[in-house]
Amino acid sequence: MDTVQTTTPAAATPAAAPADTAVKPGYKTTEFWMTAGATVVGLAIASGIVPETGMWPKIVALVVSAFAAMGYTVSRTAVKNG
């Protein structure tokens, strides 16, 4: 009884591509422009430039705008650190 070992030679396995360590500037990313748009719209609603009835839509717009800006900051920090 012969046992057959099947091993893949090291040359046949694909080598991992080197990681791209260059990070694009923030203003060149889609996340930046989406966050900027959400922030501008939220601030426009919160400040009264866009007419809304009642106070709650303005508060919600301001909070969403702040969360969008914080989310962008956290994601860029993660990209730069890791």
Residue pairs with C-beta under 8 A, 6 or more apart in sequence:
23 79
23 80
26 32
26 76
31 72
31 75
31 76
32 72
35 68
35 69
35 71
35 72
38 64
38 65
38 68
39 65
39 68
39 69
41 50
41 61
41 65
42 61
42 62
42 64
42 65
42 66
42 68
43 61
43 62
43 65
44 50
45 52
45 57
45 58
45 61
45 62
46 58
46 59
46 61
46 62
46 65
48 58
52 58
52 61
